[in-house]
């Protein structure tokens, strides 16, 4: 029997590996985020924070440990619009995201039956959104777990027929600049979220840093660099997403 050469066998092995490698590269990692934005009685909102700390946190921490959700967080208002508190949790699929309340809420109700009423009396209005993570400091489709103590969120109202072009501009022109500021330590993380369900805001740009002054210094430097290096792209983005609302948050709790 004729023996195959070593070089032929190496080439054959390489070719056999190609489909799996290509498939792995094409498979996009995804993260879906359920975010609830609360309006609260400002004289009592710290009581709501205690409910989250003592009642919600143990249940949602356990859900992260069990793999029911991938992460969750509680943010408190620093500067911005009418939303006073932001609660979010994330999962790697939309099904897992939608299944999470049925897995978590009954335990909270059983262990602390009066907590929900106390919370809802303080934070008695809210808006719900479902986002999908886009490009960010951890790559495409992932919400960065390493985040600073303060964060900004810029909520954009965009033309729905052109918002995918806005995503392309963020990935091609803005992302390299933001990533460079993560690498030099000016900011801790950044992200881009895409609307799946909820109110009028279609996209969210997030950024976190160690403190408020560091965040604003980095923000000003980033905007200046964007205007210098990608002015045309920035103008095009502004034509697509021409209205926005800024929020500055204190990141009170995040797991992981």
PEURSUL-V509081 format. One record per backbone hydrogen bond with DSSP energy under -0.5 kcal/mol. NH is the residue of the N-H (numbers start at 1). CO is the residue of the C=O. If there is no record, write none. Layout:
# PEURSUL-V509081
nh={NH:NH}
co={CO:CO}
This chain:
# PEURSUL-V509081
nh={9:10:11:12:13:14:15:16:17:18:18:19:21:22:23:24:25:26:27:28:32:33:34:35:35:36:37:38:38:39:41:42:44:45:47:48:49:50:51:52:53:54:55:56:57:59:60:61:62:63:64:65:66:67:67:68:69:70:71:72:73:74:75:76:77:78:79:84:85:86:87:88:89:90:91:97:98:99:100:102:103:103:104:105:107:108:109:110:111:112:115:116:118:119:120:121:122:122:123:124:125:127:129:130:131:132:133:134:137:139:141:142:142:144:147:149:150:151:152:153:154:155:155:156:156:157:158:159:160:162:163:165:166:167:168:169:170:171:172:173:174:175:177:178:179:180:181:181:182:183:184:185:186:187:188:189:191:192:193:194:195:196:197:202:203:204:205:206:206:207:208:209:215:216:217:218:219:220:221:222:223:224:225:226:227:228:229:230:234:235:236:237:238:239:240:241:242:243:245:247:248:249:250:251:251:252:252:253:255}
co={5:6:7:8:9:10:11:12:13:14:15:15:17:18:19:20:21:22:23:26:91:131:89:33:129:87:127:36:85:125:122:40:41:41:44:44:45:46:47:48:49:50:51:51:52:55:56:57:58:59:60:61:62:63:64:63:63:90:90:255:88:253:86:250:84:248:248:38:38:75:36:73:34:71:32:93:94:95:96:99:99:100:100:101:104:104:105:106:107:108:112:112:114:115:116:117:118:119:119:122:39:37:35:197:33:194:31:192:190:136:134:134:139:142:145:209:209:249:207:247:205:153:245:154:203:243:156:240:158:159:159:162:162:163:164:165:166:167:168:169:169:170:174:174:175:176:177:178:178:179:180:182:181:181:208:208:206:135:204:132:202:130:130:156:156:193:154:191:204:152:189:150:211:212:213:214:215:216:217:218:219:220:221:222:223:224:225:226:230:231:232:233:234:235:236:237:240:157:155:153:79:151:76:149:249:74:250:74:72}
